[in-house]
């Protein structure tokens, strides 16, 4: 693999008989601004969902910095390690209806980053002040 900070090799994903991702290769270097652009149904969201393990890839390798993961054979600790190094904003975002805006912000910090409540609350308050 190259010197990219994020690299995807041979990512494949099929739904029934529909080959959505057919061996996607992608390298992103530090400082790059990268856009996934294409018509509806071209696989943009599927690619992101596979990289973040919201869909199971049929095959492919993901490297983020020094973390290498086989997307098909990833174990729970691999999934957690990737999710700690990434973030994803959904097209149709939804907050947890039973939580305040601050609690929604804190959720990922508490669950994924394992922060203490006081630290997560401080970050959430700072973010809410910005908006």
C-alpha positions in Angstrom: 0.0 0.0 0.0 1.1 3.6 -0.5 1.8 6.5 1.8 -1.9 7.6 1.9 -3.5 8.1 5.3 -6.6 6.4 4.1 -6.5 3.6 1.6 -9.1 1.2 0.3 -8.1 -1.7 -1.9 -10.4 -4.0 -4.0 -13.7 -3.1 -2.1 -16.5 -5.3 -3.4 -20.2 -5.4 -2.4 -23.1 -7.2 -4.0 -26.7 -7.2 -3.1 -28.4 -10.3 -4.6 -27.4 -10.2 -8.3 -26.5 -6.4 -8.2 -22.8 -5.7 -8.1 -22.8 -2.3 -6.5 -19.0 -2.0 -5.8 -16.7 -3.8 -8.2 -13.2 -3.6 -6.8 -13.0 0.0 -5.6 -9.5 1.4 -5.0 -9.2 4.8 -3.2 -6.2 6.6 -1.7 -6.5 9.8 0.3 -3.4 11.7 1.3 -3.0 14.0 4.2 -4.5 17.4 3.3 -6.6 16.1 0.5 -10.2 17.2 0.1 -12.0 14.2 -1.5 -15.6 14.1 -2.8 -17.6 11.0 -3.7 -19.7 12.2 -6.6 -22.1 10.3 -8.8 -25.8 9.8 -9.6 -28.2 8.2 -7.1 -27.6 4.5 -6.9 -24.0 4.6 -8.0 -22.7 3.2 -4.7 -21.4 6.3 -2.8 -23.3 5.6 0.4 -22.7 1.8 0.1 -18.9 2.5 0.0 -19.1 4.7 3.1 -21.4 2.1 4.9 -18.9 -0.7 4.1 -16.0 1.3 5.4 -17.8 2.1 8.6 -19.2 -1.5 8.9 -22.8 -0.5 8.6 -22.8 -3.0 5.7 -20.6 -6.0 5.4 -18.3 -5.8 2.4 -17.8 -8.9 0.3 -14.1 -8.2 0.2 -11.6 -5.4 0.5 -8.9 -4.0 2.6 -9.0 -0.7 4.6 -6.0 1.1 5.9 -6.2 4.2 8.1 -2.8 5.3 9.2 -1.2 2.2 10.7 -4.5 0.3 11.1 -5.1 -2.4 8.4 -8.4 -4.2 8.3 -9.8 -6.9 6.1 -13.4 -5.6 5.5 -14.9 -9.0 5.1 -13.2 -10.7 8.1 -13.1 -7.8 10.6 -13.6 -8.7 14.2 -15.4 -6.6 16.8 -12.2 -5.0 18.0 -11.3 -4.1 14.3 -14.7 -2.4 13.8 -14.3 -0.4 17.0 -10.7 0.7 16.1 -11.9 1.9 12.7 -14.9 3.7 14.2 -12.6 5.5 16.6 -10.6 6.9 13.7 -13.6 7.9 11.5 -16.9 9.8 11.5 -19.8 9.7 9.2 -22.7 12.2 8.7 -25.8 10.6 7.4 -27.8 12.0 4.5 -31.0 11.7 6.5 -29.7 12.3 10.0 -31.8 11.5 13.0 -31.3 12.4 16.6 -32.3 10.1 19.4 -35.8 11.5 20.2 -35.5 10.6 23.9 -32.3 12.7 24.4 -31.6 16.4 24.4 -29.3 17.9 21.7 -26.5 17.9 24.2 -27.0 14.3 25.1 -27.1 13.4 21.4 -23.7 15.1 20.9 -22.3 13.3 24.0 -23.5 9.8 22.9 -20.7 9.1 20.5 -18.1 10.6 22.9 -19.3 8.4 25.7 -19.8 5.1 23.8 -17.1 5.2 21.1 -14.4 7.4 22.6 -15.1 6.2 26.2 -14.9 9.7 27.6 -15.9 10.7 31.1 -19.3 12.3 31.3 -17.9 15.7 32.5 -15.5 15.9 29.5 -18.2 14.8 27.0 -20.6 17.4 28.5 -18.0 20.1 28.2 -17.4 19.3 24.5 -21.1 19.1 23.9 -21.7 22.6 25.5 -18.9 24.1 23.4 -20.3 22.6 20.2 -23.8 23.8 21.0 -22.5 27.4 21.7 -21.1 27.4 18.1 -24.5 26.7 16.6 
